[in-house]
Amino acid sequence: MSFEDKLQNAIANPQNMGEMTDADSVGTVGNPECGDMVRLWLKFDEKDGKKVINKASFQSFGCQTAIAVASMATEMLKGKTVEEARELKSTDLSEELGPLPPMKIHCGEMVEGALRDALKEDSDKEPPTQPSSVPGNTLLGDMNPAGKKSGKLKVIKLEE
Ligand code: FES
């Protein structure tokens, strides 16, 4: 199966897409080059004395590759310990798609970056407490904070 076919399959039914209101940790990464952003939410559990990811979700204002990799990553992360998740590289997260074309490598790296940010938050910062109704808690809210013009960043909704 070609990369394009695998990509189309993956984005036809993306998994775990959407904000997680009861997340323990959240990570966000943006790419100034292409203007895309990915946010990843994680929910942890305790298993055999280890912190384990039991749920992951994402929002993406990015290209199809970023959405596909984020979807695969959120599935892959379930059941992984924080230590195991920290070992994952973008190539692991996008493994099902096969090697990414050179122009798309940063799309996978962006998902890895959001994961790193979420895992960093786990140990270094307070968990997110804002209710989802507060502008800024969603990725779209951050990109278009209430009362502010969206500046240079233009949000384009993806076609269904
Ligand atoms: Fe920028 Fe894919 S995330 S083109």
Residues whose N, C-alpha, C, O or C-beta is under 5 A from the ligand:
A	BS01	FES	C34 D36 G62 C63 A66 C107
